[in-house]
């Protein structure tokens, strides 16, 4: 079992930065791929970024490439999402999710956090 807790969301202005954290409990965290998804009201839950257990070859959605950076610290069982140059369209509830093996861009993950709200004002 893995439990995930997101933090770091908030209300910011366009152009600002935020860093989201996803803290995991459980064993063998380095064997889990972790992804960040986001869901805006009335829209589907879409993948934002994902990272494998060793931290290699991260994935980014086209909409966030060059602005967001995913990283992980397996010693701390934590995955981060650094979000720079935020835009109003980044406003959503952000979730982290984990699964054994590789990163999936679909929501095919076994474990989910409760989400953290990111609101970007123009």
C-alpha positions, 0 to 999 in steps of 0.5 A: 500500500502507498499513501500519497499526500500533495501539498504546495498549491495556492492562489498566485498571479500569472507568471508566478511559480509554485512547487508542489510536493507529493509525499509517499508512505510505504516501502520501495518507493523507488520502484514506483512511477509517479505522475501529476495529473490535473483536473479543471471543473467540467474537464477530464483529468489529464496528465501533466508530468510523470517520472520513473522510479529512478528519475530518468526520462521524465514525461511532460505534456506539451502544454507545460513543457519548458515551464514545469519540472518534475523531480523526485527524492527517493530518500525522502519518498517525495516527488516535486513539481516545480511550476514556473511561468504559471498561466490562468489555464493551469488552474486546476486540482492537481493530483499525484498518482503512483504505480509500479513500473513505468509512467502511463499518460492515462490515469491507470494508476493504483494510488492517488492523493487527495489533490491540491488546488492551484489557482492562477489569476490573470 
